Amino acid sequence: MPIRGRGRWPRTPVDECAPGGVITKYVVMRKPHHEKALALLKEIGHAVQTLMRMHGWTVHVLAEMYPRNAQLLGLNYNRGEKICLRLRESSDESAFLTRDAILTTYVCLLCSRQHVA
């Protein structure tokens, strides 16, 4: 809860897309270079858009996460309703992972939703 007289609590950067698209909302964390993180998340989402349309997959929320476990690269909630990806290096919040590493994780999470019972 914000302290009285200190202004409003800063909002989490969110970008909502047109309804009916394969990804409805992009969400990034309030960390350094969050504009770059949002652009990277959109780029990753756009790169896999054709594959998602081909299989009829949709993701309601594509979000950034920064877990304590350095080996955790992504999470899939509710069979793809929300997918969280690690965008930043575990040792430095301002350094980003490579585009290929993030893209590989995202495709792996998308494909795993087909094989989950």
Sequence and secondary structure as in RCSB ss.txt:
>XXXX:A:sequence
MPIRGRGRWPRTPVDECAPGGVITKYVVMRKPHHEKALALLKEIGHAVQTLMRMHGWTVHVLAEMYPRNAQLLGL
NYNRGEKICLRLRESSDESAFLTRDAILTTYVCLLCSRQHVA
>XXXX:A:secstr
   TTS       EEE  TTSSEEEEE  SSTTHHHHHHHHHHHHHHTHHHHHHHT  EEEEEEE  S TT  EE
EETTTTEEEEE B SS TTSB  HHHHHHHHHHHHHHHHH  
